[in-house]
């Protein structure tokens, strides 16, 4: 195996939650990016409503207090209520590929011009703008430690940036050796992230000081999912890694098959399963303890979006235009829905509802009809 050094510091607690479990304010649901929720999805969900924006989007939605936030390639940030009505629109002037972050009453949206903008969650007014020197492709995340807070995000300028959520002023930035494409994970007082330099890095949230590294030598397009002291992530060669943070060791590595493509999504991790989609059109499920492949399910398109796992199911979209709901134990299809457009986003899953954003710019809301 191609490991240079692995010296992870054990973190006993995951990051604090800023909101109730009825919300989904962060890409992947929480700052650990686990993509796991305790809410269950019904076997036969119904389409409750759809709302069309008319502009292409590869972003993912987030949700706070029944308001859905998302961006599009035109550079518009939307706030939409739970009936599909647009509450406000904010024009940033630059395409938004990254999912937004809702924190402290603000919506944080990164864009192709290298700017992270803080938008008032109630009015849609831009409060401040922080500039980097290149594109922002991954979502921002947040940390809370020692009575302080910060917003962290990567840029193609080779830096991970940490800024004050109130003022937008720089707190620190950590330099890497190539683009940072994904979203940083936050757990305890550490931020963990990968990049196109092939190095997984751990940094202190207060200072940005790098504490540990793992060099795998292959592009890391997305950051790890953290669950119960374990970090799982994939690389551009289609290999999946599982790292035990407490014992500071690699538990297992699932090697790419001959036809496997890049992993550009974040795994969904929960209970005893790790679920990840691949460019080869398959959704894979691995045993979290051993790395043994439990099942795989083939779609008709590449799977570039990150799945969400519930106690008994996994839900995801494919670029074949379908949403799939599978049984987590067997991988058998329970339900599917033809959205009529490729899906590269990760869903919001909350009590009695889940939401998808299609690439043609439609929000689809699903649940049980009363």
C-alpha positions in Angstrom: 0.0 0.0 0.0 1.1 3.5 -0.8 1.2 5.1 2.6 3.9 7.5 3.7 2.6 8.5 7.1 -0.5 8.2 9.2 -0.5 9.9 12.6 -4.1 10.9 13.2 -4.9 12.4 16.6 -7.9 10.7 18.2 -10.9 12.9 18.6 -13.5 11.6 21.1 -16.4 13.7 20.1 -17.8 14.8 16.7 -18.5 18.4 15.9 -21.4 20.2 17.7 -24.7 20.4 15.8 -26.0 23.9 15.1 -29.6 22.9 14.5 -32.2 20.3 15.2 -32.3 17.0 13.3 -35.3 18.4 11.4 -32.9 20.6 9.5 -30.2 19.8 6.9 -28.2 23.0 7.0 -24.9 21.5 5.9 -24.0 19.6 2.7 -24.4 15.9 3.8 -26.6 16.9 6.8 -24.0 17.6 9.4 -20.4 18.9 9.6 -19.0 15.4 9.9 -20.3 14.8 6.3 -21.5 11.2 7.2 -24.6 11.4 5.1 -26.4 9.3 7.7 -29.8 10.2 9.2 -32.0 8.5 11.8 -35.2 9.4 9.8 -36.6 6.6 7.7 -37.9 7.0 4.1 -41.2 5.3 3.3 -41.1 2.4 0.8 -43.3 4.2 -1.7 -42.8 7.9 -1.5 -44.9 10.3 -3.6 -43.9 13.4 -5.5 -45.5 16.1 -3.5 -44.4 19.1 -5.6 -41.8 20.4 -8.0 -40.5 23.9 -8.7 -38.6 24.9 -11.8 -35.9 27.6 -11.9 -35.1 27.1 -15.6 -31.3 27.3 -15.1 -28.9 24.4 -15.0 -27.4 23.4 -11.6 -25.0 20.9 -10.2 -25.3 22.2 -6.6 -27.0 20.4 -3.8 -29.8 21.9 -1.6 -29.7 22.5 2.1 -32.6 23.2 4.5 -33.2 25.2 7.6 -36.6 25.8 9.3 -38.5 24.4 6.2 -36.7 26.8 3.9 -34.6 25.3 1.1 -31.5 27.0 -0.2 -29.5 26.2 -3.4 -27.5 27.8 -6.2 -27.2 27.5 -10.0 -24.8 28.0 -12.8 -26.0 31.5 -13.5 -24.9 32.5 -10.0 -28.4 32.8 -8.4 -28.9 31.7 -4.8 -32.5 30.7 -4.1 -34.6 30.5 -0.9 -37.7 28.4 -1.4 -40.4 27.5 1.1 -41.8 24.0 1.7 -44.5 24.4 -0.9 -42.0 25.2 -3.7 -42.6 29.0 -3.6 -39.5 31.2 -4.2 -39.1 33.5 -1.2 -36.1 35.4 -2.6 -33.3 35.3 -5.1 -29.8 36.7 -4.8 -27.7 37.3 -7.9 -24.0 36.8 -7.3 -22.8 37.3 -10.9 -20.8 34.0 -10.9 -21.8 30.4 -11.3 -22.4 28.4 -8.1 -21.3 24.8 -8.3 -20.8 24.3 -4.5 -23.7 23.5 -2.2 -24.4 26.4 0.1 -24.1 26.3 3.9 -26.6 27.7 6.4 -25.1 28.8 9.6 -26.0 31.5 12.1 -28.8 33.0 10.0 -26.6 33.4 6.9 -26.3 31.4 3.7 -22.7 31.0 2.6 -22.2 30.4 -1.1 -18.9 29.8 -2.9 -18.7 30.5 -6.6 -16.6 30.2 -9.7 -15.0 33.7 -9.4 -13.3 32.5 -6.2 -15.7 34.4 -3.8 -17.5 33.2 -0.8 -20.5 35.4 -0.1 -22.6 35.6 3.1 -26.3 36.2 2.3 -28.9 37.1 4.8 -31.1 34.0 5.2 -34.3 36.1 5.6 -33.9 38.8 2.9 -31.4 37.5 0.4 -29.1 40.5 0.8 -25.4 40.0 0.4 -23.8 40.9 3.7 -20.1 40.5 2.8 -17.8 38.9 0.2 -14.5 37.1 0.8 -12.2 36.7 -2.2 -9.8 33.9 -2.9 -7.5 33.7 -5.9 -9.3 30.9 -7.8 -12.5 28.9 -8.2 -14.5 27.5 -5.2 -15.9 24.1 -6.1 -16.7 22.6 -2.7 -19.2 23.6 0.0 -18.2 25.5 3.0 -18.4 23.9 6.5 -18.4 25.3 10.0 -16.6 24.6 13.3 -17.3 25.5 16.9 -14.6 25.2 19.6 -13.5 27.1 22.7 -16.4 29.5 22.4 -15.4 30.5 18.9 -16.6 29.6 15.4 -15.3 29.6 11.9 -16.3 28.9 8.3 -13.9 26.6 6.4 -13.7 25.9 2.7 -11.2 25.1 0.0 -10.2 26.9 -3.2 -8.4 26.1 -6.4 -5.8 28.7 -5.2 -4.3 25.7 -3.2 -5.5 27.0 0.2 -8.0 25.9 2.8 -9.5 29.2 4.1 -11.0 29.8 7.5 -13.0 33.0 8.0 -15.0 34.7 10.7 -18.7 34.0 10.1 -19.8 37.4 11.3 -17.4 39.7 9.5 -15.9 37.5 6.7 -12.4 38.4 7.9 -9.6 35.8 7.5 -8.8 33.8 10.6 -6.2 31.6 9.0 -5.4 29.7 5.8 -3.6 26.4 5.2 -1.5 25.9 2.1 -1.6 22.7 0.0 0.2 21.6 -3.2 -2.8 21.6 -5.6 -6.5 22.3 -6.0 -8.9 21.7 -3.1 -12.0 20.4 -4.9 -14.1 18.9 -2.1 -15.8 19.9 1.2 -13.7 19.8 4.4 -15.0 17.5 7.2 -15.1 18.8 10.7 -14.9 16.7 13.9 -14.1 18.0 17.3 -11.4 20.6 17.0 -10.0 19.2 13.8 -10.7 19.8 10.1 -9.9 17.0 7.7 -9.7 17.4 3.9 -8.2 16.1 0.7 -7.1 17.6 -2.5 -5.6 17.1 -5.9 -2.2 16.8 -4.4 -3.2 13.3 -3.2 -2.7 14.2 0.5 -5.3 13.9 3.2 -4.6 16.5 5.9 -5.7 17.2 9.4 -5.5 20.7 10.8 -6.4 22.4 14.1 -9.6 24.5 13.7 -8.3 27.4 15.8 -4.9 27.9 14.2 -5.0 26.0 10.9 -1.8 24.2 12.0 -1.4 20.9 10.2 -1.2 18.1 12.6 -1.3 14.9 10.6 -1.1 13.7 6.9 -1.8 10.7 4.8 -0.3 10.7 1.3 -2.0 8.3 -1.1 -0.5 9.8 -4.2 -3.8 10.0 -6.1 -6.3 12.9 -6.5 -8.8 13.1 -3.7 -11.8 14.8 -5.2 -14.0 14.7 -2.1 -13.4 14.7 1.6 -14.0 11.9 4.1 -17.2 11.0 5.9 -16.6 10.8 9.7 -18.7 8.3 11.8 -18.0 6.8 15.2 -14.3 7.7 15.1 -13.8 6.4 11.6 -13.0 8.3 8.4 -13.9 6.9 4.9 -13.0 8.5 1.6 -12.3 7.6 -2.0 -9.7 8.6 -4.6 -9.6 9.3 -8.3 -8.5 5.7 -9.1 -11.8 4.4 -7.6 -10.3 3.0 -4.4 -12.0 3.4 -1.0 -10.2 3.9 2.3 -11.4 3.4 5.9 -9.2 4.9 8.7 -9.7 4.3 12.4 -9.0 7.7 14.1 -8.7 6.3 17.6 -6.1 3.6 16.9 -4.4 5.7 14.2 -4.5 3.0 11.5 -5.9 2.1 8.1 -8.6 -0.5 8.8 -9.0 -1.5 5.2 -8.7 -0.4 1.5 -11.1 -1.6 -1.1 -9.1 -1.8 -4.4 -10.7 -0.6 -7.6 -12.0 -3.2 -10.0 -10.8 -3.3 -13.6 -13.8 -1.2 -14.8 -14.1 1.1 -11.8 -13.8 4.9 -12.4 -13.1 7.9 -10.1 -14.8 8.4 -6.8 -15.9 12.0 -6.8 -18.6 11.6 -4.1 -18.4 11.4 -0.3 -19.3 8.0 1.2 -22.5 7.6 3.3 -21.4 5.9 6.5 -23.6 4.5 9.3 -24.1 1.5 11.5 -22.0 -1.2 9.9 -22.2 0.0 6.3 -20.2 2.2 3.9 -22.0 3.2 0.7 -20.4 4.9 -2.3 -21.2 5.5 -5.9 -18.7 5.3 -8.8 -18.2 6.6 -12.3 -18.6 3.0 -13.4 -22.4 3.3 -12.8 -22.5 1.2 -9.7 -23.5 1.9 -6.2 -21.3 -0.1 -3.8 -21.9 -1.2 -0.2 -19.0 -2.4 2.0 -18.9 -3.8 5.5 -17.6 -1.0 7.7 -15.5 -3.3 9.9 -13.8 -5.5 7.2 -14.1 -3.6 3.9 -15.8 -6.7 2.3 -18.1 -5.8 -0.6 -21.6 -6.7 0.5 -23.5 -5.8 -2.7 -23.4 -3.5 -5.7 -26.3 -2.1 -7.8 -25.9 -1.0 -11.4 -27.6 2.1 -12.8 -27.5 3.4 -16.4 -25.3 6.4 -15.7 -22.3 7.5 -13.7 -23.0 8.2 -10.0 -21.3 11.5 -9.1 -23.6 12.6 -6.3 -23.3 11.5 -2.7 -25.9 9.0 -1.3 -27.7 9.4 2.0 -28.2 6.4 4.3 -31.1 5.8 6.7 -31.4 3.0 9.2 -32.7 0.6 6.6 -32.3 2.3 3.2 -29.9 4.2 0.9 -31.2 6.9 -1.5 -29.2 8.5 -4.4 -29.5 9.9 -7.8 -27.7 8.9 -11.0 -26.8 10.8 -14.2 -29.3 8.4 -15.9 -32.0 10.7 -14.6 -33.4 8.3 -11.9 -33.6 8.5 -8.2 -33.1 5.1 -6.5 -34.1 3.8 -3.1 -32.4 0.6 -2.1 -32.6 -1.8 0.8 -29.3 -1.3 2.8 -28.9 -5.0 3.7 -29.5 -6.5 0.3 -29.0 -3.8 -2.2 -32.4 -4.6 -3.8 -34.4 -1.8 -5.3 -37.4 -0.7 -3.3 -38.5 2.2 -5.4 -37.3 4.5 -8.2 -38.4 7.7 -9.8 -37.5 9.1 -13.3 -36.7 12.7 -12.7 -36.3 13.4 -16.4 -32.9 15.0 -16.0 -29.4 13.9 -14.8 -28.9 14.1 -11.0 -25.4 14.9 -9.6 -26.6 16.3 -6.3 -26.9 14.9 -2.8 -30.5 14.9 -1.4 -31.8 16.6 1.7 -33.5 14.0 4.0 -35.6 15.1 7.0 -38.7 14.0 8.8 -41.5 13.1 6.4 -39.7 14.7 3.4 -36.7 14.4 1.1 -35.6 16.8 -1.7 -33.6 16.5 -4.9 -32.2 19.2 -7.2 -32.0 18.1 -10.8 -29.3 19.3 -13.2 -32.0 21.2 -15.2 -32.7 23.3 -12.1 -35.8 21.7 -10.6 -36.4 21.0 -6.9 -38.4 17.8 -6.4 -40.1 17.3 -3.0 -41.1 13.7 -1.9 -43.0 12.3 1.0 -46.2 10.6 2.0 -49.4 12.1 0.8 -51.9 12.8 3.6 
